Structure formats: C-alpha cells, structure tokens
Amino acid sequence: MNTLFDKTVINRIKLSNRVVRSATWMGLADEDGQVTQKLIKTMTDLANGGVGLIISGHMNITSEGKASLLQTGIYEDKHIPGLKEMTNAVHEHNGKIIAQLAHGGTFAKDELINETPLAVSIFDGLSEFPRKELNTFEISRLIEAFANASERAKSAGFDGIQLHSAHGYLLSQFLSPYYNRRTDKYGGNIQNRTRIITEIQSAIRKKVGNDYPILIKMNCHDFSEEGLTLKDSIQAAKTLSKVGFDAIELSGGLLSSSKFSPCRTKINATEKEAYFKEEALLFKKEINIPLILVGGIRSFETAEKLINDNTADYISMCRPFIREPNIINNWKNGNLAKSECSSENLCFRPGHSGKGVYCMLKNKQKNKQKNKQKNTKNI
Ligand SMILES: Cc1cc2nc3c(=O)[nH]c(=O)nc-3n(C[C@H](O)[C@H](O)[C@H](O)COP(=O)(O)O)c2cc1C
C-alpha cells in the first residue's frame, strides 16, 4: 500500500515523499520579472519544511503573457542567473523544484504589458479591452517560446517543468470550447483543442531530452457554461499521458468563477476537503502516468487516505503552505494537526497590492499576541 512518506521517482527526479507544493504566484519578483531575495527565502522555507516537490509560481514565457503583478519571468536569458540562485538555494536545503511555465492569453493584464493580449478566439463578451486573435504563425511562435523557456528552466537548474494548462490561462483557453472557437486544426473537437499542448510537449522534449520531467496542470472540469467538460478533459488527459508527459496535476474551475474557483473557500469539514477527488478516481482509471491531486487538502488523514486508497499518486497543496511552510515536517514528526489555513483567500490581497502573498490571519494573530505581551509587561 502506498503511503504519504514513500520515496518515489518522477522521470529522473527522486522525491522524498508524495507531497507537492502546488504552483503559487507569490508576487515577490521585481517589475522586470527577476527573482528577489524574499522569493528565495520563501522557497528555502518550503524546502526546509519537508515538502517533497516545490512547483514555482506561474512564470510568463513571453513578456506579453504576463498575468500577475510582480510575476516571475522566464522569457529572456537575463532571468537565468536569478532563477539559478533560487534553485541552488532550494537544492542546498535538500529540496526539489520545478518551474511552472505559463501564458495568460486573454487574461494577460493590460496594465502590465505593452502589447495587446493574445486570445485563442475573438467573440462578443470576451473582454472589455482589445484582444488579438492568434494566427497559426503566432501559435508556432508560442510553441517555440514554451520550448525556449523550458531550456532556460533546465539551464537555471530546475528539476523539471510544468505546463500551466488550468484555471483559464492560455493553454486552458485552448482546451475550452467557450474560449476556443477556432475552425483550424487547433479548434473544434477535443483532439484538435489538445493539439497545441502536444506540440509544445514535443518541442520541449527536443530541447530538454528524455530524462527531464515534463508535467502538466489541467482542469478536470471548468465548472462554467460551455467550458471544458469532464468527458473532454478525460479524453485530453488520455492523449497527454500517451505523448510523454511525466505526471498530471488535476485541478478545476476558472479564476473568474467564484463558487467553483480553483481556490474554494470554507473548507471547514473533512467532507469538503479534496474537492476534486471524485474526478481524480475517473482520471486514474484512464491514465498511465502519476496523478497529483490538488484542491482543498487540509489534514494528514485526508492526504494519507488519498494515497493509501490510490485516488492519487501525490497530493498537492497551496494555501496551507502559505500559512505553515513547515507542515509536512510537523506531520512527519508526529504532530498531525490539521492545517490552520482558513481557506478564505485573504492571502491574495497583499499580493495584489504589491506586498507579496502572505497569510493575513496569521499576521493578525501574531500582532495580537505581541500587543498582549506588551500590555502584560506594562501592568
Ligand atoms: C496566492 C495563490 C497563488 C496561486 N498561484 C498559482 C499559480 O501561479 N499557478 C497555478 O497553477 N495555481 C496557482 N494557484 C492555485 C493553487 O495552486 C491551487 O490549485 C489552489 O489554491 C487549490 O489548492 P489549495 O486548496 O491547497 O490552496 C494559486 C493560489 C493562491 C491562493
């Protein structure tokens, strides 16, 4: 029976347990997309905290693909030295780190880029701002940009890469019949809508070789009208597992949806944890590569059960690590307390205001405690 603390291997990376830190934009790069010391410290805290595999925040592979404030970039060679410093620091603390490669597509932020954002298709209601529909030449340029970014990731010392094809970003827009209304070979049935991803995988493989892990994060379901359905997503996953991806991380929902967003709120009972577990079971039956499950996992019991009963090969968490980077070592050392993350998504707020992502509730509690101590001293 598999357990959470098994040692495993994905392609050639040796992992010390089955826990992944899901990609997390920390808003801690500088305006040029360069790594900062604060970002490196976040990564070394995670490595010290015992997580088996860290996935970086989404990194834009072209300058016009930038979707978040103070996002880390990987679109030019100038980013390599900073990224290398970060991967070296993680490795010195016995961690493993994978680069998440991303493009915002229509969700690239107008105010952060100097060009018109690219869209898979243009239609009424897509955006209140101008968008440019990708032509086939631009699609081939994008495929090349993903491949070049993967080469940069490898030379910067990352242990592998993950394509961000979830939550409504560019590759997820290709998979979605709502965003993808193309009539060429990249649109139409799910085989066509998956095509750009298989072409990117093949271009990346040529650059990085067979023994370099290529992962993908995708939605099991967009949970939105006319979006990617479960049936089509399973079909896409089957194709992706056959063309040489090394693992699939399963998520769901779009950033624009509230109730069914990838970061659901009110995870206050065991039944609400692992909110894509039913879908994971269906994917597991159809794919022959490791499945990493993300979304609302908060307790050791849930994590261990998902692994014991083979619902997933790895469990992945994001928000719990923002609050407690050390949670895996705690679990390993016998402190099996559930994550203190309240799942209210307040951690986004400081990120959006340029201060970097952190747990606002933990900071509030710390300040309260400090004030209490001050007041006691004054008595
Ligand atoms: C602050 C923040 C930043 C995130 N950044 C990314 C990202 O860069 N790439 C990505 O694929 N998902 C990102 N996510 C989504 C998470 O990886 C994860 O899928 C989601 O939070 C559900 O997992 P959780 O319940 O363990 O938090 C982010 C989530 C949060 C809260």
The ligand as an ORCA input file, in Angstrom:
! r2SCAN-3c Opt
* xyz 0 1
  C      -1.998     33.076     -3.687
  C      -2.224     31.996     -4.701
  C      -1.451     31.942     -5.843
  C      -1.640     30.926     -6.793
  N      -0.830     30.881     -7.882
  C      -0.950     29.856     -8.771
  C      -0.048     29.726     -9.853
  O       0.865     30.524    -10.032
  N      -0.228     28.672    -10.697
  C      -1.221     27.732    -10.509
  O      -1.319     26.782    -11.274
  N      -2.078     27.837     -9.490
  C      -1.956     28.847     -8.601
  N      -2.795     28.913     -7.516
  C      -3.762     27.823     -7.298
  C      -3.151     26.731     -6.403
  O      -2.001     26.150     -6.967
  C      -4.154     25.598     -6.076
  O      -4.527     24.984     -7.291
  C      -5.388     26.085     -5.331
  O      -5.048     27.074     -4.389
  C      -6.101     24.955     -4.591
  O      -5.241     24.343     -3.671
  P      -5.326     24.631     -2.076
  O      -6.734     24.354     -1.646
  O      -4.342     23.673     -1.456
  O      -4.964     26.042     -1.860
  C      -2.646     29.941     -6.576
  C      -3.433     30.011     -5.424
  C      -3.227     31.011     -4.477
  C      -4.069     31.018     -3.217
*
